[in-house]
Amino acid sequence: MYLNENSIYVLPDGREVIARSGTHGGYFLHDRLKGSMAPPLYLIDKSGQLLSWGRVTRWTINDLREIRHISPQQLQQIRVV
């Protein structure tokens, strides 16, 4: 599965995250309220597994649901809290 850059996705627990392209075909998921300048909450490896602080979670990329795309300008307006 492919994630759209700067799109907002919902995790199974209801939290909203912003997807950003990572290294080696993976993705970073950042807290929607803190923006992409904050440390990522999750890393998605190239196999599609979500990792939190290096630990495997029970979720995969298929558990995410896209709710909307945000523009680069909107992304810059989100401030790190």
C-alpha positions as a Markdown table, in Angstrom:
| # | Residue | x | y | z |
|---|---|---|---|---|
| 1 | Met | 0.0 | 0.0 | 0.0 |
| 2 | Tyr | 1.1 | 3.5 | -0.7 |
| 3 | Leu | 0.5 | 6.5 | 1.6 |
| 4 | Asn | -0.1 | 10.0 | 0.2 |
| 5 | Glu | 2.5 | 12.5 | 1.4 |
| 6 | Asn | 1.0 | 15.2 | 3.7 |
| 7 | Ser | -2.3 | 13.3 | 4.1 |
| 8 | Ile | -4.1 | 12.8 | 7.4 |
| 9 | Tyr | -4.8 | 9.2 | 8.3 |
| 10 | Val | -6.7 | 7.7 | 11.3 |
| 11 | Leu | -5.2 | 5.0 | 13.4 |
| 12 | Pro | -7.4 | 2.2 | 14.7 |
| 13 | Asp | -7.5 | 3.9 | 18.1 |
| 14 | Gly | -8.9 | 7.1 | 16.5 |
| 15 | Arg | -5.7 | 9.2 | 16.6 |
| 16 | Glu | -5.0 | 11.3 | 13.6 |
| 17 | Val | -1.5 | 11.4 | 12.0 |
| 18 | Ile | 0.2 | 13.1 | 9.1 |
| 19 | Ala | 2.1 | 10.8 | 6.7 |
| 20 | Arg | 5.5 | 11.8 | 5.5 |
| 21 | Ser | 7.8 | 9.8 | 3.2 |
| 22 | Gly | 10.7 | 8.2 | 5.1 |
| 23 | Thr | 13.8 | 6.4 | 4.0 |
| 24 | His | 14.1 | 3.2 | 2.2 |
| 25 | Gly | 10.5 | 3.1 | 1.1 |
| 26 | Gly | 9.0 | 3.6 | 4.6 |
| 27 | Tyr | 6.9 | 6.4 | 6.1 |
| 28 | Phe | 6.9 | 8.5 | 9.2 |
| 29 | Leu | 3.6 | 9.2 | 11.0 |
| 30 | His | 3.4 | 12.5 | 13.0 |
| 31 | Asp | 0.8 | 13.7 | 15.4 |
| 32 | Arg | -1.7 | 15.8 | 13.5 |
| 33 | Leu | -1.9 | 18.4 | 16.2 |
| 34 | Lys | 1.9 | 18.8 | 16.5 |
| 35 | Gly | 2.8 | 18.7 | 12.8 |
| 36 | Ser | 5.7 | 17.1 | 10.9 |
| 37 | Met | 8.4 | 19.1 | 12.8 |
| 38 | Ala | 7.7 | 17.1 | 15.9 |
| 39 | Pro | 9.2 | 13.6 | 16.3 |
| 40 | Pro | 7.2 | 10.9 | 14.6 |
| 41 | Leu | 4.9 | 8.8 | 16.6 |
| 42 | Tyr | 5.4 | 5.8 | 14.3 |
| 43 | Leu | 7.6 | 4.5 | 11.6 |
| 44 | Ile | 6.2 | 2.3 | 8.9 |
| 45 | Asp | 8.9 | 0.0 | 7.5 |
| 46 | Lys | 9.0 | -1.3 | 3.9 |
| 47 | Ser | 7.0 | -4.4 | 4.9 |
| 48 | Gly | 4.1 | -2.2 | 6.1 |
| 49 | Gln | 4.6 | -2.8 | 9.8 |
| 50 | Leu | 4.1 | 0.2 | 12.2 |
| 51 | Leu | 6.9 | 0.6 | 14.7 |
| 52 | Ser | 6.8 | 2.8 | 17.8 |
| 53 | Trp | 10.2 | 3.7 | 19.3 |
| 54 | Gly | 11.6 | 0.7 | 17.5 |
| 55 | Arg | 9.1 | -1.8 | 18.8 |
| 56 | Val | 6.7 | -3.6 | 16.5 |
| 57 | Thr | 3.0 | -2.7 | 17.0 |
| 58 | Arg | 0.0 | -4.8 | 16.2 |
| 59 | Trp | -0.9 | -2.4 | 13.3 |
| 60 | Thr | 0.1 | -2.4 | 9.7 |
| 61 | Ile | -0.2 | 0.1 | 6.9 |
| 62 | Asn | -3.5 | -1.6 | 6.0 |
| 63 | Asp | -5.0 | -0.5 | 9.3 |
| 64 | Leu | -4.8 | 3.2 | 8.4 |
| 65 | Arg | -7.7 | 5.1 | 6.9 |
| 66 | Glu | -7.0 | 8.3 | 4.9 |
| 67 | Ile | -9.4 | 11.2 | 5.8 |
| 68 | Arg | -7.9 | 14.1 | 3.9 |
| 69 | His | -4.9 | 15.7 | 2.2 |
| 70 | Ile | -3.4 | 19.0 | 3.5 |
| 71 | Ser | -1.4 | 21.4 | 1.5 |
| 72 | Pro | 2.3 | 22.3 | 2.3 |
| 73 | Gln | 1.0 | 25.7 | 3.4 |
| 74 | Gln | -1.4 | 24.2 | 5.8 |
| 75 | Leu | 1.3 | 21.9 | 7.1 |
| 76 | Gln | 3.5 | 24.8 | 7.9 |
| 77 | Gln | 0.8 | 26.4 | 9.9 |
| 78 | Ile | 0.7 | 23.5 | 12.3 |
| 79 | Arg | 3.0 | 24.4 | 15.2 |
| 80 | Val | 4.9 | 22.1 | 17.5 |
| 81 | Val | 3.3 | 22.2 | 21.0 |
